[in-house]
Structures are given as C-alpha cells and as structure tokens.
Amino acid sequence: MITVQLDKKKHNRKRFDCGVEALNNYLCLLANQQSSKDNTRTFVLEDESHSENIIGYYTLTMTPIDLEALPTQLQKRHQNAKAGGLLARLAVDKRYAKQGFGEWLLIDALKKRLSASETVAFPLIIVDAKEGAISFYEKFGFRAFLDTSNKLFITVADVRKSLG
Ligand SMILES: CC(C)(COP(=O)(O)OP(=O)(O)OC[C@H]1O[C@@H](n2cnc3c(N)ncnc32)[C@H](O)[C@@H]1OP(=O)(O)O)[C@@H](O)C(=O)NCCC(=O)NCCS
C-alpha cells in the first residue's frame, strides 16, 4: 500500500464519507486548492480495486509551536524552535473503518514527517484531533499540550526511535 497526492482529476472526492462533515468538505472543496498554493499537502490511500475511490486521507503542513503549553523539560530543550510539523487532518471513509487503515495512514504520515525533518529540521509533530479521536492518537504516543486536550504532540526523536 502507498499513499499518493490527491489528484482531483482522478480521485472521487464526493464519494468520501468519514462521518465528519468538516473533514469530508475539506477533501472535496479545499484540499486541492490549498495544495496548489503550497499551503498544505493531502495524501490519499486508494482502494486497490477501484483506484478512484479514497480509503482515507491525511493533510500535512507546518504550525507554530506554543512553547508555554509544553512540559517544562521540552520547553527548555526546544526554546529556539519556531515550527512543528502539523498533521492537520486524518480520516478514513466509513466503508473502510476498523480495518487498520487509520493506523496505517498515521504511521505513513509520521514516516513522511520524519523524512521531511531530516532536511528541514523541526522537533515536534502536532495533531489537531477531533473530539472522539484523542485516544486514537494517545494510543500511538501523542500527548496533549498543557492548555488544550484537542491538540497533541509527539517528538520527532520519539518517532525516530520507533520508526527510524
Ligand atoms: C479515527 C479514524 C481515523 C480511525 O480509523 P480506522 O481505520 O477506523 O482505525 P483503525 O482500524 O486503524 O484502528 C486502529 C486502532 O485505533 C483504535 N481506534 C479507532 N478509532 C478510534 C477512536 N476514534 N478513538 C480511539 N481509538 C480508536 C482502534 O480500536 C484500533 O485499536 P486496536 O488496534 O487496539 O484494535 C476514523 O474513525 C475516522 O476517520 N474518524 C472520523 C474522522 C476523525 O475523527 N479523524 C481523526 C481526527 S482529525
């Protein structure tokens, strides 16, 4: 399995339904536009038997780090860091849910972040989690920022230890 960049000419974006309207709409209306402006990149996992159908997707970009909302030890270590890699969205179509695709997509996204960090260094990978998905990310070692439960992070060093 591999992810490819969203291709509006090929992929059936309207068919995608993960159950969260905002995430469906982003894929349908904004993902391609944002990529063409070099603001974000959206990667999709295609259904191997119908490659126009999207099993799941994630969107990558960068985000400022709120140093004060990190545990003290990490604040000191990363006091000169300006930005973290953001996993802005991750979703699996309901038709393919609970088959391990969400986990596979998250690991794929982390590998891409790790690889990007080798050329443009950044110390943290940050996710904006929807309400029901916080424990999904916690399972994989993400921790909440101190000032909000919906925004979580994992250090690139920890990802490197697990996947590098
Ligand atoms: C969250 C989501 C990506 C999970 O995708 P999925 O393909 O069904 O998940 P997987 O089958 O890979 O599950 C992997 C593990 O995570 C767990 N898991 C799945 N969804 C979870 C959730 N919402 N909360 C906590 N754990 C979850 C599974 O039980 C599984 O654990 P196990 O290995 O111990 O059995 C998917 O349900 C989704 O797209 N939801 C709507 C959008 C959303 O909330 N996105 C995430 C935040 S932006």
The ligand as an SDF file (V2000), in Angstrom:
LIG
                    3D

 48 50  0  0  0  0  0  0  0  0999 V2000
  -10.2290    7.9230   13.7630 C   0  0  0  0  0  0  0  0  0  0  0  0
  -10.1730    7.1350   12.4430 C   0  0  0  0  0  0  0  0  0  0  0  0
   -9.1440    7.7660   11.5320 C   0  0  0  0  0  0  0  0  0  0  0  0
   -9.7570    5.6760   12.7640 C   0  0  0  0  0  0  0  0  0  0  0  0
   -9.6690    4.9620   11.5420 O   0  0  0  0  0  0  0  0  0  0  0  0
   -9.8610    3.3860   11.4750 P   0  0  0  0  0  0  0  0  0  0  0  0
   -9.3400    2.9180   10.1630 O   0  0  0  0  0  0  0  0  0  0  0  0
  -11.2520    3.0170   11.8120 O   0  0  0  0  0  0  0  0  0  0  0  0
   -8.9170    2.9060   12.6760 O   0  0  0  0  0  0  0  0  0  0  0  0
   -8.0620    1.5600   12.7720 P   0  0  0  0  0  0  0  0  0  0  0  0
   -8.8940    0.4140   12.2970 O   0  0  0  0  0  0  0  0  0  0  0  0
   -6.7470    1.7340   12.1080 O   0  0  0  0  0  0  0  0  0  0  0  0
   -7.8450    1.4740   14.3390 O   0  0  0  0  0  0  0  0  0  0  0  0
   -6.5560    1.4260   14.9260 C   0  0  0  0  0  0  0  0  0  0  0  0
   -6.7230    1.3840   16.4180 C   0  0  0  0  0  0  0  0  0  0  0  0
   -7.2780    2.6200   16.8760 O   0  0  0  0  0  0  0  0  0  0  0  0
   -8.4870    2.4040   17.5840 C   0  0  0  0  0  0  0  0  0  0  0  0
   -9.4270    3.4790   17.2330 N   0  0  0  0  0  0  0  0  0  0  0  0
  -10.0350    3.6720   16.0560 C   0  0  0  0  0  0  0  0  0  0  0  0
  -10.7950    4.7850   16.0940 N   0  0  0  0  0  0  0  0  0  0  0  0
  -10.6330    5.2840   17.3530 C   0  0  0  0  0  0  0  0  0  0  0  0
  -11.1590    6.4270   18.0160 C   0  0  0  0  0  0  0  0  0  0  0  0
  -11.9680    7.2970   17.4230 N   0  0  0  0  0  0  0  0  0  0  0  0
  -10.7750    6.6310   19.3020 N   0  0  0  0  0  0  0  0  0  0  0  0
   -9.9260    5.7710   19.9250 C   0  0  0  0  0  0  0  0  0  0  0  0
   -9.3990    4.6670   19.3440 N   0  0  0  0  0  0  0  0  0  0  0  0
   -9.7520    4.4500   18.0700 C   0  0  0  0  0  0  0  0  0  0  0  0
   -8.9870    1.0270   17.1150 C   0  0  0  0  0  0  0  0  0  0  0  0
   -9.8030    0.4090   18.0760 O   0  0  0  0  0  0  0  0  0  0  0  0
   -7.6960    0.3040   16.8930 C   0  0  0  0  0  0  0  0  0  0  0  0
   -7.1930   -0.1760   18.1290 O   0  0  0  0  0  0  0  0  0  0  0  0
   -6.6980   -1.6990   18.3080 P   0  0  0  0  0  0  0  0  0  0  0  0
   -5.5400   -1.8500   17.3490 O   0  0  0  0  0  0  0  0  0  0  0  0
   -6.2900   -1.7650   19.7460 O   0  0  0  0  0  0  0  0  0  0  0  0
   -7.8630   -2.5420   17.9410 O   0  0  0  0  0  0  0  0  0  0  0  0
  -11.5660    7.0730   11.7540 C   0  0  0  0  0  0  0  0  0  0  0  0
  -12.5100    6.5360   12.6520 O   0  0  0  0  0  0  0  0  0  0  0  0
  -12.0780    8.4170   11.2630 C   0  0  0  0  0  0  0  0  0  0  0  0
  -11.7850    8.8150   10.1470 O   0  0  0  0  0  0  0  0  0  0  0  0
  -12.9110    9.1070   12.0770 N   0  0  0  0  0  0  0  0  0  0  0  0
  -13.5310   10.3480   11.6770 C   0  0  0  0  0  0  0  0  0  0  0  0
  -12.5230   11.4480   11.4990 C   0  0  0  0  0  0  0  0  0  0  0  0
  -11.6220   11.6530   12.7040 C   0  0  0  0  0  0  0  0  0  0  0  0
  -12.0620   11.6740   13.8440 O   0  0  0  0  0  0  0  0  0  0  0  0
  -10.3160   11.7970   12.4030 N   0  0  0  0  0  0  0  0  0  0  0  0
   -9.2500   11.9120   13.3930 C   0  0  0  0  0  0  0  0  0  0  0  0
   -9.0350   13.3030   13.8670 C   0  0  0  0  0  0  0  0  0  0  0  0
   -8.7800   14.5540   12.6760 S   0  0  0  0  0  0  0  0  0  0  0  0
  1  2  1  0
  2  3  1  0
  2  4  1  0
  2 36  1  0
  4  5  1  0
  5  6  1  0
  6  7  2  0
  6  8  1  0
  6  9  1  0
  9 10  1  0
 10 11  2  0
 10 12  1  0
 10 13  1  0
 13 14  1  0
 14 15  1  0
 15 16  1  0
 15 30  1  0
 16 17  1  0
 17 18  1  0
 17 28  1  0
 18 19  1  0
 18 27  1  0
 19 20  2  0
 20 21  1  0
 21 22  1  0
 21 27  2  0
 22 23  1  0
 22 24  2  0
 24 25  1  0
 25 26  2  0
 26 27  1  0
 28 29  1  0
 28 30  1  0
 30 31  1  0
 31 32  1  0
 32 33  2  0
 32 34  1  0
 32 35  1  0
 36 37  1  0
 36 38  1  0
 38 39  2  0
 38 40  1  0
 40 41  1  0
 41 42  1  0
 42 43  1  0
 43 44  2  0
 43 45  1  0
 45 46  1  0
 46 47  1  0
 47 48  1  0
M  END
$$$$
